[in-house]
Amino acid sequence: MQEEYSIFEYSFYMIRIKELREEKEISQVELAKAVLSDQSAISKYERGELEPNLDTIKKLCKFFNVTSDYLLGIEND
């Protein structure tokens, strides 16, 4: 039987969200407002305690102008 796992198991998104946010020099609160979320969710994404849903991933990608593959750690460019 094949083992099931989440793409988020590797938590690349948590590293990328924080890196991208720091590159833009914005706070978690500012990012949360931009993607219609709250600061506590952004904090949890960055710590790997919460997985962003598909809608949030789309908003983050649009805000940072990156692909979902980049955000999820599937590609590095």
Secondary structure, DSSP 4 states (H G I P E B T S, - for coil): -PPP--GGGG-HHHHHHHHHHHHTT--HHHHHHHTT--HHHHHHHHHTSSPPPHHHHHHHHHHHT--HHHHTTS---
